Every structure is written in C-alpha cells, then in structure tokens.
Amino acid sequence: MTVLKAPSLPLSAERHRGARAPRWGGAVALLTTFVVLLFAVPSNAVISGLGSLGRPSQLWGLVLLMVWVLTRLQSSSSAIAAARQPIKLLLGVLLTIALVSFAAAMLRGQPADQVSPATTAIIRLLSWTGVVLVAADGLRTRNEISTLIRRIVIGATLLAVLGLAQFASGQSLLDWVALIPGIDLDFGGVDSRGQFTRAAGTSVHPLEFTATMAGCLPLAVATAAAGGYLHGERWRRIWWVSPALILIVSALAVSRSATIGLFIAAAASIPSLPRAYRWVVTVGGAAVLAVVVAVVPGLLSTTLFLFTNAADDSSTQSRTNALARLPEFVAPSPFIGTGFGTFMSRYYIFDNQWVITLIDLGVLGLLALIGLVVAAIWSAASAGRQSMFIDAQMLGRAIAAAVLTVAVLFLFFDGFSFSIAAGFLFLLIGLAAAVRNVGMGDRTQHEARVRLAEVPVDDSSHPHRSRADEDGPLPQPVRAQRAEG
C-alpha cells in the first residue's frame, strides 16, 4: 500500500497560536528590533563617519536582507508552503528598474555631489527590501503577525506620548542624544505654526511624524477591537488608549496632511471593523476630537484656516506650480528616469514622492511602485476576505488601510527621504504579504476539509487519529486516496 501525499499547505489560522515555522522562528524578534530602531532612535541620529548611511534602522534592514539571502541559500524548501506573492514579484521589478536606472545614470556621468546620494538611495532600497522579504517569508502564522502588530502599536503609542510632551513643552526633548559618543545629529526637530508647536516625535520633520501616526491608527483601532489579539478580559480595554492618543496627537499637528491622513485612515478602517464596533469607534473618535478642540483654544480655527486659505498658501502654490515644470525634468529619460536618488532639491522641490519617483525611475519605475502598493493593499484585503477567523480578517483589513493611508500621504512630501515613513511603509508591505499567507492557508485548509469530508478515507491506523478526533484535521499534508502499490 502506498500513501500519496499532496504538497505542504500554509498553516491555518485555527492552529496558529504558538506555532512556529522552524526555519524562521526568529523573524518576529528580527522585525521587532527593526521597529525599535525605526521608532525609538531619532531619525536624524546617525553613526559618526557613516553620514546618511549611518541610521541604525537602515543598517539593520541590510542585516535582514543578508539573513534572508543566507536562509534561502541554506534551504530550498519550507516546512509550510507559502502562497504566491505578487508583492515579491513587483518588489523585484522595482529593484531591477532602480538598479538599471542607477547604472545608466553613472554611465552618463553625474556631478560629484550626486554620486554619493544616488549610491545611498540604492542601499536604502536594498535595506527596505530586506524588511519586506523577512516579513513576507518569516511571519508564517497569525500569532506571529499579531505579536509584531501589537509591538508596532505599543511603539506608536510611546511616540504619541512623546509628541504630546513636545507639543506641551515646545521642545524636541531629544537634544541629549547628541551627547552619546559616536552619534551625530542632523537637522530636524519640532516646528511651529502660528501659536502652536508641531510635534515631530523622533522624526526629522512633523510631516513624517503625522504620516507615521496616521498609518498606525488603523492598526491601533483593529488591535483594540480585537482586545490585543489576546485571550482574557484583563487587558482588553487598555488597548483603546493607543488609538485615542494617536488621534489626539494627530489633531494637534495643525497640518492639512495630518487631517487628510486621519480622514483616510478612518474611512478605510472603520467599515472593516465588526458591526458592534463601528458606531462605538466613530462616536468615540468624534468625542475625543471634540474634547481636544475644547481644551486647546484656537486649534479648530487654525486648522480650518489651512484649508480655506489653501489657494493663497505658499506651500500649496509651490506644489501646484511644480506640476507645470514636471515635463522638463521627465523628458531626458521618460522610461527609466534620470537615476534613483539623483534628483536633488537644488533643481526643484516637489514635496511629492510619487512625482520624484517619476523623475528618478521614469514611467516604468512609477508603475512598479504603484503596482507594489496596490498589490499590498489587495493582498492584505483579500486575506481578510479569505479567512474564516475574525482576528485574521481584522489584521488584513487594518494593514490594507494603513498602506493606503501612508501611500496617499506620500503625495504631500518626499517620503523616501525620511527613514521612518519609508521604513514603515515597506514594513507594512511585508506584513501584507505575510497576512496573505495566513488567509490563503485558512482557505486551503477549509477546502481540504471539504474534500476529506466528501471522500471517506480509512485512517484508523494513522498515528495522529486520536488527536484529529479531538481537534479536527491537523495541519499536515493532505492525503489523497490510497492507491494500490
């Protein structure tokens, strides 16, 4: 008698809790380290002598890329099969176009002060690639993904607390970092608009800070609605502190982009919540905003003035006028661009990452980046539809909403020049790929159970029979009908 076995299946969310794929058991720890370096270390702090390459989070991203490559070289198979990933395909296309564009730019010849920034830009892209790949291939269970998201939410909460302290004190509160031996501080810090201090957290600029906070809001809301993805009632309500603090610090940002980011995050995430939470979150968020407006005099009028006076605002006029000059910068190399990282602020300031990508990487690079973001949103959202488990559904939809929020806010600043915003976006893209594995695993496991129910199999002698009777079908390779050998 011969038993025919089908290929290994992704692990179902029903059996996720505590399970680990042997080869990638440390992926959560590796990515947690990246989150800590990304959020906790000021993005204007660099290791002396390394310049813009010396940001710890970017160096750790290169370590992640090396870990992924070494792991791939050591083994060509996995204990748990992964779903096909359009994210990885489009990331490879983007990286290829960036390398070709960089090579073409160097062959054409560049001013001396553009060679180093272009090289640094390629290294940054490789670092972000490492983050995506480790997340996509390393996080194989719902438990691992939810653990990392909890830690992201905790980090965002601490950043919000720092932002509130900066708003209240009018100071960055991070000047002491410059006293650490071997650390240099670049430009950056808090800003002001009217009578209000614009908090920056550990970011270089308030725009980067507000984009990161807006992107974290869907994750925080979903985590709170899921009780931290934990069993038990003890700490469930405490998770609602996170979205409340993020909402408050974003409202105090006195920024058009922050307001737009909050609207997008709310519009994308609230409909994806269970019905019981939709009105609670909507009314609760409105109440928090009302309290902030009442406690901080002049905040509402100042924020509204930013929108009503947008036509006469210098920053809005600059962005509008910049689009008229776009063709002259794209014309020299419309397909692969002038070279990734070669467009300097001395030529023009666009404050729009999508426009800068069009100039740097041409039409092909822009389409690849758009495709990568769309694939991330689709992967995360489709995972939520495929899974039968409410936690996995909220995970996928929250990640999709977060990617959408950050991607839209990249219209208002050159996000790839800011390490926290860019690193966070690529981390979200990696999480979208990981949660797709989980959703596909849930669907495949369900379909396998249906097939097993339709085709009776005499497996009374199977060694796992007693456990299967208690817990249901195990996440083992699905057996086909036995054939005579």
N, C-alpha and C positions, 0 to 999 in steps of 0.2 A: 504493500500500500504506500502511495506517495501523496504527501500533502502539498498542494500548490499554494504558494503564498504571494499575495499582491504586494506592491511597493509599500514602504512605511508611510503612515499618514501623519499629518500635523496633529499635535496633541489637542484634544477637545478641551474647551473651557471648563467643562464639567469636572475635569480631572486636573485642573491647573494647580490648585492650591498646594504650594510647597514643592511642586515638581520642577525638575531642572534638567536641561539637556546637558549631558556630561561634558561635552566639548566647550560649551560656552557658559559654564557655571559662574564665571566671574564678570559677565557682561554688565550686570547691574552695578557692581562695585566700580568697574571702569567708567561707566557713564555717570555714576554719582560723583566720582572725582571730577569729571568734566563739568558737571553742573555747579559744584562748589567753586571750582576755579573760575567759571564763567560769571557767576553771580556775586561771589564774595570778594574776589580780587578786583580792585578798581581797574577799569579797562584802560585807563591812562597810565597804569603802573607797568613798567617793562623792566626786564632784567638788564642791568647795565652792560653796555657793549654790544647788545643784540638789536638795538633800535626797535622798529615796529615789529620785528620778528620775535621779540622777547616777551610777548604776552603769554602768561602761563597756560591759559586755556587753549591757545593755538598750538603751543608746543605739545600739549597733551593730546590734541587731535592728531598730530603726526604720530605719536606713540600708538594711538588707537589704530591708525592705518597700518602701521607696522605689525601690530598684533593680529589684525585681520589677515594680512598677507601671509604671515608665518603660519597661522592656523590653516589657511587654505592649502598651503604647501605640504603641511603635515598629513592632511586627510582630505580625500575627495568625496567622502560620503558623510552623512549626518544621521544621528540616531533618530531624528524626527525630520521628515521631509518638509521642505519649505514650499510655499505657494510661489507661482511665477510672479515676478516683481517688475512691473513697468517702471517703478521708481529707479531701480538699479540700472535698467537699460537707459533711461533718459539721463541719469546722472553720468553714465559713461559717455553718452553723446555730448553732454555739456562739457565734460572734462576734455574730451578729444578736440572739440572745437576751440576750447581755450588754449590748449597746447599748440594746435596748428596756428591759431591767431598770434600767439606769442612768438612762435618760430618765424612766421612771416614778418612780424614787426622787427625782430632782431636782424633778419636778413636785409631788410630795407635800411636799417640803421636808425638809431634813436639818439636824441640828445643824452648826454651823460647823466643828467639828473632824472631821466625816465627809466633807465635800465634797472636800477635797484627797486623802485616801486613796482615795476612790472614783474620782476622776479618774486618779490614779496607777495604779490597778488596770487601768483600761481601756487606758491607754498601755502597760502591761506586756503585756497580752494582744495588742495590736497588734504589739509587738516580737516576741513568740513566734510570731505568725502569719507575720511576715516570715521567720523562720528556717525554718518548715515549708515555705513556698512556694518559697523559693530552693532548698532541698534537694530538694523534690519535682520541680521543673521544671528545676533546674540540673544535677543529677547524673544524667547520662544513660547512663553506661557502668559496667560492673563495676569497671573500673580506677579510675575517679574515686571510687566509693563505697569501695572497699578502701583507697585512699590516705587518705581522710578518716578511716576507722575506725582505720587504723594510727596516725594522729596523735592520735586520741582516746585510744587505748591508751597511747601514749607520755605524754600528759598525765596520765592516771590513774596511771601508774607513778611519775611525779615527785610527784604528790600523795600516793601511798602512802609514798614515801620521806620526805616532809615529815611525814606523820602518825607514822611511826616515830620520827623525831627529836623530835617533840613528846612522844610517849609516854616516851621515854628521859630528856628534859630537864625535863619538867613545865612547859614554857613554850610560848607560841604561836610564838615566833621571828619574828613579823611586826610587832612594835611599831615597827620602823624605817620602816614605810610611812607612819606619821603625820608623819614628818619631811619628806616630799615636799611641796613647795609646791603649794597648790591642792587638796590631798586631805584629807578629813576621815575619821576612823574612828568608826564607830558601835559599838554594843555587840557583843559576840561574843568568841570565842576558845575556848581549851581549857577543859575542865571536869574534875571528878574524881568518882569513885565508889569509896568505900572507900579502899584504898591505891593505887588505880590512876588514872593520868591518862587522860582520854578525849580523844583527839586530835580536832581539827576541821579540819586542813588549812587551806585558805583559806576554809572555810565559816564561817558565823555560828555554827552550833551543831553538836555532834557527830552529832546525828540526821541533819542534812542531809549531812554528810560520809559517814556509813556508808551512807545510801541511794544516794549517787552511786557509792561504791565497789562496792556490791552490783550496781548496774546496769551498771557497767563490766566486771564479772567475766565474763559470757557473751561479750562482745566480745573480751576478752583471751584467753580459752580458745580461741575459734574462730580468732583470729588466729595463736595459737601453733600450733594444729593444722594450719593452712594454711601455716605457715612464713612468716608475714608477708605472705601473698599475693604472694610474690616467687619468681622462679626462682633456682636455685642453692642449694647446701648451706651456704654460708659462714656466714650469719646465722640459719639456721632455728632452732637450739636456743636462741639468746639470747632469743627471744620468750617462752619459758616462764618467764623471770624475772618478767614482768609479772603473770600470774595468781598466782604464788607470793607476790609482795609484797602484792598486793591481798588475798589470803586471810589473810596474816599480820596486816596492819593491821586488817582486819575482825574477826579473832578477838580482837585486843587492845582492841576498842572497849568491852568489858564492857557490852553492851547487848542487850536482848531483840530489838529490831527488827533489829540487825545480824545476830544469829544466825538469825532468821527469813528475812532477806534472803538470806543465804548459802545456806540450805536451798532457797529458791525458785529462786535462780539456778542452783544445781547440778541440781536436779530438772528444770528446764526446758531446760538447755543440754546436759547430758551425753548424754541419749538422742538428741539431734540430731547428735552427732559421728559420724564414721565408726567402724565397729566396732573397728578396730585401736586407737583412742584411748580408748574408753570405760573399759576397766579401768585403763589407764595413768593417766588423769586421776583416776579415783575413788581408786585406791590412792595415787597421788602426793599428792592433796589430803589424804587421811587422814593420810599420813605427815607432811606439813607441819604439820597441826594438832597431831599428837602431839608433835612437836618443840617447838612453841610452848608447849604445856601443860607439858612437862617443864622448859623453860628458865625459865618465869615461874611461880614458886610461888604458889599461891592463885588463879590465874586460873580454873581449872576450877570450883573450889568456889564462887567468887563468881558466875560465870555461871550455874551450876546453881541457886544460891540465888535468882537473879532470877526463875526460872520456878517453883520450888517455893513461893516466898513471894509469888507474884503476887497472890493473893487479898487479902493484907494490905498490899500496896504502895500508897502514896498515889497514885501516878500512874495505876495500874490502876483504883483505886476512882474517881478523878476521871473517867476516860474512861467507866466503866460508868454512873456517876451522871448524866453529861452526856446520855446517850441518853434518859433518862427526861424530861429537860427539852426535848428536841428539838421535840415538837409545839407548844409555846407559841411558839417562835421561827419555825416554819414557817407557822403559822396565818394571820398577817396577809396573806401573799401566797404561797399554795402553788404557783402555776403559774410565775410569772416571778421570784419571790423578792423580797427586800427591797431589792435593788440590789447589783450586783457591787462588792465591796470596802467595803461599808458596815457589815458586821458587825464590831464592834470587840471587842478582848479584854476590855474593861471589862464587857461584857454577860455573857460566859461564855467559858471556854477549853475548846474541844472537842479540840484536838490531833488532828484528823481532817479532812483536806482534802475528803473526799467528803461529810461532814456539812456542812461550811461551804459547799460548793458548793450543796447542797440549800437552805440558808438564803438564800444570796446570789442564786441563779439559779432557785430553785424546782425543781419536778419536771422541767420541760422542759429546764432547763439541766443538771441532773444526768444526764438521759437522753442529752443531746447529748454530754456529756463521756465518759460510759461508752461511748457509741457510737463516739466518736473513738478511744478506747483500744482497743476491740475491733476496730475497722477496721484500726488499725495492726498489731495482733498478727496478724489474719487476712491482711492484705496481705503482711506480711513472711514469714509461714509458707507461704502459698500460692505465693509467688515461689520459695521453696526447693523446693516440690514440682514446679513447672512447669519449672524449668531442668534441663538435662541435665548441667550442669557442677558439679562438686563444690564449687568455690570459691563459686559463686553460691548453692548450697544452704546452705552453712555461714553465709554472710553473712545470708541471710534468716532462718534459724532463730535465729541469735545475736541479731539485732535484735529478733525477736519475744520471746525470753526476757528481754532487757533491759527492754523496755517493760513486760512483765508484772511483773517484779521491782519496778521503781520505782512502778508503779501500786498494787501491793499495799502497799508501804511507806508510801504516802500515807495509809493508814489510821491511822498512828501519829503523824503530825504534819501541820501545815497547810502542805503543800508549796509552794503558790503564793506564800506569804510569803517563801520562800527562793529567791534568784535562781539559785543553781547547780542545785539539784534541779529546779526548774521549767524552767529553760532547757534542761537536759539531757534532760528528758522530751520536750519539744517538738522538740528536735534528733533524738531517736530516732524520733519520729513522722514527721518529714520524711524520715529515712533509710528508714523502712518504705515510704513512698510511692515513693521513688526505686528501691528494690530491686524493687518491684512492676513498674516499667517494664522493668527488666532481665529479670525472669522472664517477663513477657509477650512481650518481644522474642525470647527463646530459643524459646518455644513457637510463636510466629507464624512465626519463621524455619524451624523444623523442619517445620511444616505446609506452608509454601510449598515446601520442598524435596520433600516427598512429592508435592505436586500437580505440580511440574515433572517429577518422575520418571515420573508416570503419563501426562502429556501431552507427548509429544515436540514440541520446537519447533526449527525450523531457524534457528539463530542463528549460523551460521558466519561471517556478515559482521559480527557485533557487535564493536565496538572492544575490549571487555574479554574477548574469548573466551580468549585465551592465559592471562590471569591466573585466569580462572574454572577453567580446566583444572587449574591448579596448586593453587589454594587452596580450590576449591569455590565455590558460588554467592556472589556479592558481596552486601553489604547494600544493594542498590539496589532501587528499586520493582519489585515482581514483575510480570512481563509476562504478560498474558493471551494467549489465542490470537489470532493475527493475523486481521484481517477485511479483506475487500476494500473499498477506499475508492472 
